[in-house]
């Protein structure tokens, strides 16, 4: 259930119009409250009465008209600036990062404030009546319009600053890294996960007719269902995979419950037109890698951006080091109820470094930074199986550099950095070997 709720909240964040619509509705309600309170206001001698608008009908209409016309004009400017920023970001950092701009609450709220102020002033303007029409001037409402106009001025200043920072590639990389850090905290744990090296037995294939990206899966519900029917389920896909109609996505051990399993799996899986970060640990990794790959393209040729991405990927590896990735089985009463595909450490490192290494084959600077990042990750990582994966990627970087780098000095630097990495690994192995007899003696 929590996975389904997380997926629903993430889908709401993709709706650019949602926050502006809520603020517009708040402006309508606020104008109605101002009109309602006008007949019950007591303008006595307190000090704050001097701040309340005290002009006539013509001044109220002129002021509200000025606020309405100016705010709707600025709202159009804000929208134009946002579209221009999206176009620039799409060309510089890739179209898939546009999701981060459309989900940006600051852009949505800024547009909503201008539109909400426009609607508020417009609703008040229709209530202003002259003496011939029954004399009604919403003094409190006009004063509120002045305050909202000042708020719009401050919002415009903030928005220009915000959009200027938003298209800065370093800030964008940092924002995506924060998403990756949040995903690491949400999808990993400090406790060891239950995993089984044995492959599940083949069962009756289960397919669904819907196509799209698998966004979330309610694993717990599927495990509960399998335990209730005394069978086992095997998921053949994981969040982030693209589902093809008619292609099996799961298998059930008991063929007698295949029809019921198909209904349950279709209900537990959320499928959409694009992947989501709710359960996909590699989602933010792919976004960072796309920035680096685009920076390494011949048309841009920006190794500084690629090295910045590698630094943030190294930070992500150090965050993963003390934590455990999700296990591939879920148990019910000591029995395996669900086998599932999960992201393991090797797959995570492959997603981080394969495409960057392949596109940086002739860039000594990027390959050197890649090896340096792996060396720093090795200093933090304590598990031998993970260390072997990091060393493997360093060897791959060295191999591609030897075949593609034509600059002898750059190749020599790459060789020396790899030698430093292997030396640090050797020192750690010697220290562990030296401490092993002491630990054995202590146990005896």
C-alpha positions as CSV (number, residue, x, y, z in Angstrom):
1,X,0.0,0.0,0.0
2,X,2.8,2.4,0.8
3,X,4.5,1.8,-2.5
4,X,1.2,2.6,-4.3
5,X,0.8,5.8,-2.3
6,X,4.3,6.8,-3.1
7,X,3.7,6.2,-6.7
8,X,0.5,8.3,-6.6
9,X,2.2,11.2,-4.9
10,X,5.0,11.1,-7.4
11,X,2.5,11.2,-10.3
12,X,0.8,14.2,-8.7
13,X,4.2,16.0,-8.7
14,X,4.3,15.6,-12.5
15,X,1.1,17.7,-12.9
16,X,2.5,21.2,-13.5
17,X,-1.0,22.8,-13.2
18,X,-1.9,21.3,-9.8
19,X,-0.3,23.9,-7.5
20,X,-1.3,26.9,-9.7
21,X,-4.9,25.7,-9.8
22,X,-4.9,25.3,-6.0
23,X,-3.6,28.8,-5.5
24,X,-6.2,30.2,-8.0
25,X,-8.9,28.5,-6.0
26,X,-7.5,30.0,-2.8
27,X,-7.6,33.5,-4.5
28,X,-11.3,33.0,-5.3
29,X,-12.1,31.9,-1.8
30,X,-10.0,34.8,-0.3
31,X,-11.9,37.4,-2.4
32,X,-15.2,35.9,-1.3
33,X,-14.1,36.2,2.3
34,X,-13.0,39.8,1.8
35,X,-16.4,40.7,0.4
36,X,-18.2,38.9,3.2
37,X,-16.0,40.5,5.9
38,X,-16.6,44.0,4.4
39,X,-20.1,44.3,5.8
40,X,-18.9,43.2,9.2
41,X,-15.7,45.3,9.6
42,X,-15.6,47.9,12.3
43,X,-13.3,50.8,11.3
44,X,-12.8,52.3,14.6
45,X,-9.9,54.3,16.1
46,X,-7.3,51.6,16.4
47,X,-3.9,52.3,14.8
48,X,-4.3,49.8,11.9
49,X,-7.3,51.7,10.4
50,X,-4.8,54.0,8.7
51,X,-3.5,51.1,6.6
52,X,-7.0,50.2,5.3
53,X,-7.9,51.6,1.8
54,X,-10.3,54.5,2.4
55,X,-10.8,55.8,-1.2
56,X,-13.9,55.9,-3.3
57,X,-15.4,53.7,-6.0
58,X,-13.4,55.1,-8.9
59,X,-10.1,54.7,-7.1
60,X,-10.9,51.1,-6.0
61,X,-11.8,50.1,-9.6
62,X,-8.6,51.8,-11.0
63,X,-6.4,50.1,-8.4
64,X,-7.9,46.6,-8.8
65,X,-7.8,47.0,-12.6
66,X,-4.1,47.9,-12.4
67,X,-3.3,44.9,-10.2
68,X,-5.3,42.5,-12.4
69,X,-3.8,43.7,-15.7
70,X,-0.2,43.8,-14.4
71,X,-0.3,40.4,-12.7
72,X,-1.7,38.6,-15.7
73,X,0.9,40.3,-17.9
74,X,3.7,39.2,-15.6
75,X,2.2,35.7,-15.4
76,X,2.6,35.4,-19.1
77,X,6.2,36.6,-18.8
78,X,6.9,34.0,-16.1
79,X,5.5,31.3,-18.3
80,X,7.6,32.4,-21.2
81,X,10.8,32.5,-19.1
82,X,10.0,29.0,-17.9
83,X,9.5,27.7,-21.4
84,X,12.8,29.3,-22.5
85,X,14.6,27.7,-19.5
86,X,13.1,24.3,-20.4
87,X,14.3,24.6,-24.0
88,X,17.9,25.6,-22.8
89,X,18.0,22.8,-20.3
90,X,16.7,20.2,-22.8
91,X,19.5,21.1,-25.2
92,X,22.2,21.2,-22.6
93,X,21.3,18.4,-20.2
94,X,18.8,16.2,-22.0
95,X,15.1,16.1,-22.4
96,X,14.5,13.6,-19.6
97,X,15.7,16.1,-17.1
98,X,12.7,18.4,-18.0
99,X,10.8,16.3,-15.5
100,X,12.8,18.0,-12.7
101,X,11.9,21.5,-14.0
102,X,8.2,20.7,-14.4
103,X,8.1,19.1,-10.9
104,X,9.9,22.2,-9.4
105,X,7.5,23.5,-6.8
106,X,9.0,27.0,-6.9
107,X,8.1,27.5,-10.6
108,X,4.6,26.2,-10.0
109,X,4.0,28.4,-6.9
110,X,5.4,31.5,-8.6
111,X,3.1,31.1,-11.5
112,X,0.2,30.4,-9.1
113,X,0.8,33.5,-7.1
114,X,0.5,35.8,-10.1
115,X,-2.6,33.9,-11.4
116,X,-4.1,33.8,-8.0
117,X,-3.6,37.6,-7.5
118,X,-5.2,38.2,-10.9
119,X,-8.3,36.2,-10.1
120,X,-8.5,37.8,-6.6
121,X,-8.5,41.3,-8.0
122,X,-10.9,40.3,-10.8
123,X,-13.4,38.9,-8.4
124,X,-13.2,41.9,-6.2
125,X,-13.6,44.3,-9.2
126,X,-16.9,42.8,-10.1
127,X,-18.2,43.6,-6.6
128,X,-17.4,47.3,-6.6
129,X,-20.5,49.4,-7.1
130,X,-21.1,53.1,-7.4
131,X,-23.7,55.1,-5.5
132,X,-26.2,54.7,-8.3
133,X,-25.7,50.9,-8.2
134,X,-26.0,50.6,-4.4
135,X,-22.5,51.9,-3.2
136,X,-20.3,49.0,-2.2
137,X,-16.5,49.3,-1.9
138,X,-14.5,46.3,-0.4
139,X,-12.0,48.4,1.5
140,X,-10.5,45.3,3.2
141,X,-10.3,43.5,-0.2
142,X,-8.6,46.4,-1.9
143,X,-6.1,46.6,0.9
144,X,-5.5,42.9,0.4
145,X,-4.9,43.4,-3.3
146,X,-2.2,45.9,-2.5
147,X,-0.5,43.4,-0.2
148,X,-0.7,40.7,-2.9
149,X,0.7,43.1,-5.4
150,X,3.7,43.6,-3.2
151,X,4.0,39.8,-2.8
152,X,4.0,39.5,-6.6
153,X,6.9,42.0,-6.8
154,X,8.9,39.9,-4.3
155,X,8.0,36.7,-6.1
156,X,9.2,38.1,-9.4
157,X,12.6,39.0,-8.0
158,X,12.9,35.5,-6.4
159,X,11.7,33.8,-9.6
160,X,14.4,35.4,-11.7
161,X,17.0,34.3,-9.2
162,X,15.5,30.8,-9.0
163,X,15.3,30.2,-12.8
164,X,18.9,31.5,-13.3
165,X,20.1,29.0,-10.8
166,X,17.9,26.3,-12.2
167,X,19.7,26.2,-15.5
168,X,23.1,26.0,-13.9
169,X,24.4,22.6,-14.7
170,X,26.2,22.2,-11.3
171,X,23.0,23.0,-9.4
172,X,21.0,20.6,-11.5
173,X,23.5,17.8,-10.9
174,X,23.3,18.5,-7.2
175,X,19.5,18.4,-7.2
176,X,19.5,15.1,-9.1
177,X,22.1,13.8,-6.6
178,X,19.7,14.7,-3.8
179,X,17.0,12.6,-5.4
180,X,19.5,9.7,-5.7
181,X,20.4,10.1,-2.0
182,X,16.7,10.1,-1.0
183,X,16.2,6.9,-3.1
184,X,19.2,5.3,-1.4
185,X,17.7,6.0,2.0
186,X,14.3,4.8,0.9
187,X,15.2,1.7,-1.0
188,X,18.1,0.3,1.1
189,X,18.4,-0.6,4.7
190,X,20.9,-1.0,7.5
191,X,19.7,-4.6,8.2
192,X,20.8,-7.4,6.0
193,X,18.2,-8.3,3.3
194,X,17.0,-11.8,2.7
195,X,18.5,-13.2,-0.6
196,X,18.6,-16.6,-2.2
197,X,21.3,-17.5,-4.7
198,X,19.2,-20.4,-6.0
199,X,17.2,-19.7,-9.1
200,X,13.4,-20.2,-8.7
201,X,11.7,-23.1,-10.2
202,X,9.9,-22.5,-13.5
203,X,6.2,-22.0,-13.3
204,X,3.1,-21.0,-15.3
205,X,3.8,-17.7,-17.1
206,X,1.6,-14.7,-16.3
207,X,1.3,-11.8,-18.8
208,X,-0.7,-8.6,-18.9
209,X,-2.1,-6.7,-21.9
210,X,-1.0,-3.3,-20.9
211,X,2.2,-1.7,-22.2
212,X,4.4,0.9,-20.5
213,X,7.1,1.4,-17.8
214,X,6.7,-0.5,-14.6
215,X,6.6,2.3,-12.0
216,X,5.8,0.5,-8.7
217,X,5.1,-3.0,-7.5
218,X,3.3,-3.9,-4.2
219,X,5.7,-6.7,-3.3
220,X,4.3,-7.2,0.2
221,X,0.7,-7.7,-1.2
222,X,1.9,-10.2,-3.7
223,X,3.8,-12.1,-1.1
224,X,0.8,-12.2,1.2
225,X,-1.4,-13.4,-1.7
226,X,1.1,-16.2,-2.5
227,X,1.2,-17.3,1.1
228,X,-2.6,-17.3,1.4
229,X,-2.8,-19.6,-1.7
230,X,0.1,-21.7,-0.6
231,X,2.1,-21.1,-3.7
232,X,5.1,-19.0,-4.9
233,X,5.3,-16.1,-7.3
234,X,8.4,-15.1,-9.4
235,X,8.5,-11.6,-10.8
236,X,10.5,-11.5,-14.1
237,X,10.6,-7.7,-14.2
238,X,11.4,-4.9,-11.8
239,X,10.5,-1.2,-11.5
240,X,12.0,0.7,-14.4
241,X,11.6,-2.1,-17.0
242,X,9.4,-1.6,-20.0
243,X,6.4,-4.0,-20.2
244,X,5.5,-5.4,-23.6
245,X,1.9,-6.6,-24.1
246,X,1.6,-10.4,-23.9
247,X,5.2,-10.9,-22.6
248,X,5.3,-12.8,-19.3
249,X,6.1,-10.6,-16.4
250,X,5.7,-13.3,-13.7
251,X,5.4,-17.0,-13.0
252,X,3.3,-18.8,-10.5
253,X,4.2,-22.2,-9.1
254,X,0.7,-23.6,-8.9
255,X,-1.0,-23.5,-12.4
256,X,-4.4,-23.9,-10.7
257,X,-4.3,-20.3,-9.5
258,X,-2.9,-18.7,-12.6
259,X,-6.0,-16.7,-13.5
260,X,-6.3,-15.3,-9.9
261,X,-2.5,-14.6,-10.0
262,X,-2.9,-12.6,-13.2
263,X,-5.6,-10.4,-11.6
264,X,-3.6,-9.9,-8.4
265,X,-0.4,-9.0,-10.3
266,X,-2.2,-6.5,-12.6
267,X,-3.6,-4.9,-9.5
268,X,-0.2,-4.7,-7.7
269,X,1.7,-3.3,-10.7
270,X,1.5,0.4,-11.6
271,X,2.4,1.0,-15.3
272,X,2.8,4.4,-16.9
273,X,4.2,6.2,-19.9
274,X,7.5,7.0,-18.2
275,X,9.6,5.4,-15.4
276,X,9.4,6.7,-11.8
277,X,11.8,7.0,-8.9
278,X,9.6,5.5,-6.2
279,X,11.1,2.0,-6.4
280,X,13.8,2.4,-9.1
281,X,17.2,3.1,-7.5
282,X,18.8,3.5,-11.0
283,X,16.3,6.2,-12.1
284,X,18.3,9.1,-10.6
285,X,21.6,7.3,-11.7
286,X,20.4,7.3,-15.3
287,X,19.6,11.0,-15.1
288,X,23.1,11.8,-13.8
289,X,24.7,9.6,-16.5
290,X,22.6,11.3,-19.2
291,X,24.1,14.7,-18.2
292,X,27.6,13.3,-18.4
293,X,27.1,11.5,-21.7
294,X,25.6,14.6,-23.3
295,X,28.5,16.6,-22.0
296,X,30.9,14.2,-23.6
297,X,29.2,14.4,-27.0
298,X,31.3,15.9,-29.8
299,X,28.9,18.8,-30.1
300,X,29.3,19.9,-26.5
301,X,32.7,18.4,-25.4
302,X,32.5,19.5,-21.8
303,X,34.6,17.1,-19.6
304,X,34.2,19.4,-16.6
305,X,30.5,18.5,-16.4
306,X,31.3,14.8,-16.8
307,X,33.9,14.9,-13.9
308,X,31.3,16.7,-11.7
309,X,28.8,13.8,-12.4
310,X,31.5,11.3,-11.5
311,X,32.1,13.1,-8.2
312,X,28.4,12.8,-7.3
313,X,28.3,9.2,-8.3
314,X,31.2,8.5,-6.0
315,X,29.3,10.2,-3.2
316,X,26.4,8.0,-3.9
317,X,28.6,4.9,-3.7
318,X,29.9,6.0,-0.3
319,X,26.3,6.5,0.9
320,X,25.5,2.9,-0.3
321,X,28.6,1.4,1.4
322,X,27.2,0.9,4.9
323,X,23.7,-0.1,3.7
324,X,22.2,-3.2,2.2
325,X,20.3,-3.4,-1.1
326,X,16.9,-5.0,-1.2
327,X,16.8,-8.8,-1.2
328,X,15.5,-11.0,-4.0
329,X,13.0,-13.0,-1.9
330,X,10.2,-12.3,0.5
331,X,9.4,-14.9,3.1
332,X,6.1,-15.8,4.8
333,X,6.2,-18.2,7.7
334,X,9.8,-19.2,6.8
335,X,8.8,-20.1,3.2
336,X,9.7,-18.2,0.1
337,X,6.5,-16.6,-1.2
338,X,7.9,-14.2,-3.7
339,X,11.0,-14.1,-5.9
340,X,11.7,-10.7,-7.4
341,X,14.3,-8.9,-9.6
342,X,16.2,-6.3,-7.7
343,X,19.1,-3.9,-8.3
344,X,22.3,-5.4,-7.0
345,X,25.6,-3.6,-6.4
346,X,27.1,-4.8,-9.7
347,X,24.1,-3.6,-11.7
348,X,24.2,-0.3,-9.9
349,X,27.9,0.3,-10.7
350,X,27.2,-0.8,-14.3
351,X,24.5,1.8,-14.6
352,X,26.8,4.4,-13.2
353,X,30.0,3.8,-15.2
354,X,29.5,1.8,-18.3
355,X,28.1,4.5,-20.6
356,X,30.3,7.2,-19.2
357,X,33.4,5.1,-19.8
358,X,32.3,4.2,-23.3
359,X,31.7,7.8,-24.3
360,X,34.9,9.1,-22.5
361,X,37.1,6.5,-24.3
362,X,39.4,9.2,-25.7
363,X,39.3,11.6,-22.7
364,X,42.2,11.0,-20.3
365,X,40.8,13.5,-17.8
366,X,37.5,11.8,-17.4
367,X,39.0,8.3,-17.2
368,X,41.5,9.5,-14.6
369,X,38.6,11.0,-12.5
370,X,36.7,7.8,-12.9
371,X,39.6,5.8,-11.4
372,X,40.1,8.4,-8.7
373,X,36.4,8.1,-7.7
374,X,36.6,4.3,-7.6
375,X,39.7,4.6,-5.4
376,X,37.8,6.8,-3.0
377,X,34.9,4.5,-2.9
378,X,37.2,1.6,-2.2
379,X,38.5,3.4,0.9
380,X,35.0,3.4,2.3
381,X,33.7,0.1,1.0
382,X,34.5,-2.8,3.4
383,X,32.9,-5.8,1.6
384,X,35.3,-7.8,-0.5
385,X,32.6,-8.7,-3.2
386,X,31.8,-5.0,-3.7
387,X,35.5,-4.1,-3.7
388,X,36.0,-6.6,-6.5
389,X,33.3,-4.9,-8.6
390,X,34.9,-1.5,-8.1
391,X,38.3,-2.8,-9.1
392,X,36.8,-4.4,-12.2
393,X,35.4,-1.0,-13.4
394,X,38.9,0.6,-12.8
395,X,40.4,-2.2,-15.0
396,X,37.8,-1.5,-17.7
397,X,38.6,2.2,-17.6
398,X,42.3,1.4,-18.0
399,X,41.7,-1.0,-20.8
400,X,39.6,1.5,-22.8
401,X,42.2,4.2,-22.2
402,X,45.0,2.0,-23.5
403,X,43.2,1.4,-26.8
404,X,41.7,4.9,-27.3
405,X,44.0,7.6,-25.8
406,X,46.5,8.9,-28.2
407,X,48.2,11.4,-25.9
408,X,51.2,9.5,-24.3
409,X,51.3,11.9,-21.3
410,X,47.5,11.4,-20.7
411,X,47.9,7.6,-20.9
412,X,50.9,7.7,-18.6
413,X,48.9,9.6,-16.0
414,X,46.0,7.1,-16.3
415,X,48.5,4.3,-15.8
416,X,49.9,6.0,-12.6
417,X,46.4,6.6,-11.2
418,X,45.5,3.0,-11.7
419,X,48.7,1.9,-10.1
420,X,47.9,4.0,-7.1
421,X,44.5,2.3,-6.9
422,X,46.0,-1.2,-7.0
423,X,48.6,-0.3,-4.5
424,X,45.9,0.9,-2.0
425,X,44.0,-2.3,-2.6
426,X,47.2,-4.4,-1.9
427,X,47.9,-2.5,1.3
428,X,44.4,-3.1,2.5
429,X,44.7,-6.8,1.7
430,X,48.1,-7.0,3.6
431,X,46.6,-5.3,6.6
432,X,43.6,-7.7,6.7
433,X,46.0,-10.6,6.3
434,X,48.1,-9.3,9.2
435,X,45.1,-8.9,11.5
436,X,43.6,-12.3,10.6
437,X,45.9,-14.4,13.0
438,X,45.2,-11.9,15.8
439,X,41.4,-12.2,15.3
440,X,41.7,-16.0,15.1
441,X,43.8,-16.1,18.3
442,X,41.2,-13.9,20.1
443,X,38.4,-16.2,19.0
444,X,40.3,-19.2,20.3
